[in-house]
Amino acid sequence: MARLFQAFQAHYGFDSSPCSPHCGHGKGAVEAKVGMIRRKLFVPGPGVWSLENFNAKLPDPGEYDIAFTATDTKGAQ
C-alpha cells in the first residue's frame, strides 16, 4: 500500500480491505454506498419559499388525466 494512503488512513481512522476484481457483489455494495452518500450530501433538495408558491407551479390536474383500461390478453388472438 502506498505511504500516502496509509497516512490518509491513519489520519481519518479507518481500515481498508481490498476486494477481488472478479468479485462483483463486493464492489457493487461499495458503489451503492458511495451513490447514497453522493445523493444525500451533494444533490440539492427542492427549495420552496411558500406553499402557495409551490402549489401555483404544479400542473393542472386535468392536464395529465389519462384513462387507463385493463384488457385481458390471455384470450386474445
N, C-alpha and C positions, 0 to 999 in steps of 0.2 A: 504494500500500500504506500502511496506517496506520502512524504512527510507533511506536505501542506494539508492533505486531507486528514491525517492523524491529528494535526494541530487544530483543525476545524472541529473534529470530533471531541477532542479534549476541552475545547473552549465552550461548546454548546452542550456537552454532557450526554452524548448519545452513542450507541453502539451500532455497527453495521454488520450485515451478513450478506455477502454476495449471493445472488441466485444463479442458477444454471441457465445458460442461454437457450436450452431446449425445454425449459420448464415454464410453459405459458401461463399457468394459473398463478404462479408467484408474481410474475411481472404484471399480470392483469390486476391483481389486488392492489399493488403499489400504484399503478396508473389510475385506478378508480379513486384511491385516497387523494392523490395529487389533484385530480379533477374536482373532487368535492371541496378541497381547500381553496382551489382557484375560484370556484363559483361562489363560495361563501365570503371570501375576503376581497376579491378583485372585481367582481361583477356588481355594478351599482344597482341598488334596488330602485323600484319605481318611486318617484317623488310626487307627492300631491300636496298642494297648499290648502285646499279645502274640499270637502265632499261635494259641494255644489259644482266646483270647477271640474272635478273628476267625472261626475255624472253627465255634465254637459259634453264631454269628449267621447262618451260611449255612443256606439252606433244605435240608430233607431231599431227597436226590437223587431218591427215588421219588415225591416230591410233584409234580414237574413232568415226569414221564416221559410223553411224548406219542409215540404211534406214528404215524409218517408213512408213507403208502403212495403209490407212484408209479403214476399211471394214464396210459394212452395216450389222448390226446384227439383224435388225428388221425382215427381210425376211428369215433369216437363220433357218434351222430346225435341 
